[in-house]
């Protein structure tokens, strides 16, 4: 287990794009949060999923949290609770007005 710093949080309250109706994205309504972690002087963006919109207060910008890096994801610790958070890639976003062509993961709009 290692200690990482939270350097940024980006909320996606509408959730992921579930499907498209023409050029209009339809969202799944499950809030997600992209968290930028700094670990060993390198930044990683991970995605925390919340069906209720809950986001732990202890995971605020500037906080240090315990993490464990695994293949393609981090395990974030909140006390004794271990929460998986998948690493985000450039394929996880799509321009808001253009449907994705071939994605294996649900996407969010790019900024």
Long-range contacts (C-beta under 8 A, 24 or more apart in sequence): 1-66, 1-67, 1-68, 1-77, 2-39, 2-40, 2-66, 2-67, 2-68, 2-69, 3-64, 3-65, 3-66, 3-67, 4-37, 4-38, 4-39, 4-44, 4-64, 4-65, 4-66, 4-67, 4-74, 5-37, 5-38, 5-39, 5-62, 5-63, 5-64, 6-35, 6-36, 6-37, 6-38, 6-59, 6-60, 6-61, 6-62, 6-63, 6-64, 6-65, 7-36, 7-37, 7-38, 7-43, 7-61, 8-35, 8-36, 8-61, 9-33, 9-34, 9-35, 9-36, 9-55, 9-59, 9-60, 9-61, 10-34, 10-36, 11-55, 12-108, 13-53, 15-108, 16-106, 16-107, 16-108, 17-94, 17-100, 17-106, 17-107, 17-108, 17-109, 18-106, 20-99, 23-97, 23-98, 23-99, 25-96, 25-99, 25-109, 28-106, 31-55, 32-108, 34-88, 35-59, 35-76, 35-85, 37-65, 37-67, 37-74, 39-67, 39-69, 44-69, 44-74, 44-87, 45-87, 45-88, 46-73, 46-74, 46-76, 46-85, 46-86, 46-87, 46-88, 47-85, 47-86, 47-87, 47-88, 47-92, 48-76, 48-83, 48-85
